[in-house]
């Protein structure tokens, strides 16, 4: 749950950066399109993609360096700043009527009823009655809300089997919490829902490898974020650059016609000849 929220937050940041670049581009076009009170709407309706590619080409090393720097920061931050989370789980099967299960006469109606009870049972097993007892039994330094945030109960592939999952920084503690909930489940279910029961399908087991955070995903996301930021900054810097570098800039930025161009080569030749004569 926490990992999914972090991923959504990073995706939101990427979208905000993209929207900001687009907004600045449109605003800059509107500013440049108004010259001396004359609105030149037709001239600046499109963005020159060749200019963008040229910016990327000229600053390719900088873009690669910033991308690698952000990716390294994402990897190091994930490794040293984020606490690994381990996961433990167990599976229970839901029976709608205990008597039918004992007699072996299971019908489609009883299976459908059991599927519908999975959601009800998940609410019961995450209630304060069960989790407060777990806190007391295991002497946990947690509140009910803190423990409830670690526990998730879901149906397995839309069946009558439900899976109890706990995430914690301690794999053994996560396993103990699942085991305690599973131990309480049959009695709590029978006392609360008179016409139902649960049985253990698989005992609590812990995954020895952390399930979050994902180093590869965070590294990739940080690298992508760095690439977007540096390209956006370079692009906006180019948009707000008012220096005249070529004859095309005169017509675009000043809206003036070009009457003639003096080649730089001619000036260079004259200058070199003068230097030779002086020598």
N, C-alpha and C positions, 0 to 999 in steps of 0.2 A: 504493500500500500504506500509506504514512504517512498520507495524507489519510483513507483509510477507517478507520484506527485512531483518528485524532483525532475523527472523526465518531462512532464507537462510544463513545469515552470521554465526549463531551459528552452523548450520549443516556443513558449510564449515570448521569451527574450529575443529569440531569433526573428520571430515575426515582427516584433516591435522595431527592431533595428531595420528590417526591410522596409516597413511602412515609413519610418523616419527618413530613410534615404529617398524614397519616392516622394514624400511630402516636400522635402528640401528641393528636390529636382524641379517639381512643378512650381514651387514658389519662386525659384530662381528664374525659370523660364518666363513667368509673369512679369518679374521685375525687369528683365532684359528686353522683354517684348514692348515695354513702354519707354519710348525715347523722345524726350521733349514734348510729352503730352500726346504723342501719336502712338496709337496702339497697333502694333504689328503682329497680329494674331496668326496670320498664315505662315510667317517665316519661322516660327519657333514651336510648331505643333509637335514635332517629333524629336526624339533624342538620337544623337548620332552615335550608333553603336560602334562604329569604327574608332571614334575617339575613346570610347571606354576600353576597347581592346588594346588600343595603343597605350593607354595609361597602364593597363595590366602588364603589357609587354615590357614597358620601360622600367616598371617597378617589380618585376617578377621575383627577383632575389629578396627584396624587402617583404613581399607577400609570403613567400615560402618561409623566410626566417621568422616572421611573426606567427604564422600558422604553427610551425614547429615549437615555438616558445609557448604558445597557448596550450598546445597538446601536451607538452612536457609539464606545464603547470597543472593541467587537469589530471594527469597521471599521478604526479607527486601529491596533489591535494587529496585525490581519492585514496592513495596509499597511506598517507600519514595523518590526514586531518579527519577522515570519516571513519567512524567505528564500524567494523564488519558486523553484519547481521547473519545469524544462523537460523535455520528453520527446522522445526520438528513437527511431525504430523501423525495422525492416527485416523482410521476409518471405521465408521459404525454403519450398520444397516438398520433401517427403520421398518418396523412392522406396525401395520395399522391395528391388527387384533392379535393379541398373544395366543389366544385359543386356536385361531386358524393356523398359525405357524406350527403349533404343536401337533395338530391333526394332519398337517401336510396338505390341506385343501386350500391352496393359494389360488385366487382368481384374479382376473384383470382388474376388477373393481378394488380388490384389496391392494394391488400394486399401485394403482392410480391414487388411492387414498394415502398410501405410504409416501408417495412422491410429494403430495401436497403437505404432508406432515413434516417434511424435512425443514421447510422454512420456519414452521412453528417451533420445532425442536431446537433449531439454531438460535432463535430468540431466547428460548428458555435457558439453554446452556451458556449464553452470554449474559444472563441476568445477574444482578448483584447477589442473589441467593447462592449461585454456584461460584462466582468469581471471588466473592468475599470469603467463602469457605476455603477456596484455594489459597488466598492470601494468608489466611490464618493457619492452614495446615503446613504450608511451606515457609511460613514466617517471612513473607516477601516485604521489602521496603517500598511497596507500591500502593497507590490508591486504586479504587475500582476503575476509574476512567483510564488510568495509565495501563492497567492490565488489559482492559477491554480493547485498547488500541493495538495491543500485540496479538490478540486472538481473532482469527477469522474462521467461520464455519460456512461451507458451501456444499452444494450438491455436486456429485461426480457425474458429469456427462448427462445431466437431467435424469438421473436414476434415483432409486430409493436409498442409495448409499451417500452418506455425508462425510465430509473430510474436515477434521479439526486441525487447524494449523496455527502454530505459535512462532513468532519471530523474536529473537532476543540476541544480545551480544554474547551470551553464554549458551553454547549448544546444549550442555547438560541441563541447565535450568529450563530451557525451552522444552526439553523432553520431559522433565519433571512436571511442568505445568500441564502439558497435554495428558500425561498419565493421570494426574489428579482429576482433570475434567472428565476423562473417560471413566474413571472409577466412580465418580458421582453420577454419571449420566443415567444408568438404568433406574436407580432408585428415584431420582428427581423426576424422570419422565413418567414413571408409573404413578407417582404421587400427584403429579400435575395433570397429566393427560390419562384419564382412567382407561381409555380404550387403545393404548399403544404401548410399545416397548422398543428398545434398541439392543442390539447385540454387537459385540466387537468383531470386526472383520480383520483388522490388522492392528497390532499393538503399537504404542508410541515408539517412534524411531527418529533419530536426529541425523540430518545431513552434515557430514564432517566438513564440507566445503561451504564457505559463506555464499549466501544467495544475493547479497547486496553489500556494497555497491559494485557495479560492473565497471572494472577498470578500462576495458576496451571501449565500452560505450561512452563513458565520461571523457576519455581521451579523445575519441572521435568528435564528440560534441564540442569540446573545448577548442579543438583545432578548427572546426567549421566556424565557430563563433569568432575566433581570431581572424580568420580569413575574411569573413563578412565585414568585420569592423575595419580592418585595414583597407580593404577595397572601397568601402563606403567613405572613409575619411579621404582617401586619395581622389575619389570621384568628386566629392563635395569641394575639395581644395581646387580641383581643376575648374569646377563650375564657377567658383567665386574669383578665379584668376582673371583680372582685367588687363593684363599686360598684352601688348600687341606683338605677336611673334611672327606672323605670316600675313600675306595680303588678304587671305580669307578672313582673318580676324577683323580687318578693317570693315569689311562689308557686314560681318555678323554682329560685331559689338558696337560699331558707330553708325551703321546703316548708311554709309557713304559709298558712292561709286568709285572704282579704281580707274584712274586715268592712265597710269603707267607704272612700270616697275623697273628699278635700276638694279641690274644683276650685281651680286656681290663679287663675282669673278672679275668683272671689269674694274672695280675699285681695287681688288687685290693685285691685278696685273699692273695698274698704274703705280700703285704704291711700291711694288717690287722693283719696277723700272727706275723709279726715283731713287730708291735706295742703292741700286746698282750704279747709277750715274754719280751719286755722291761718293761711293766707294772708289 
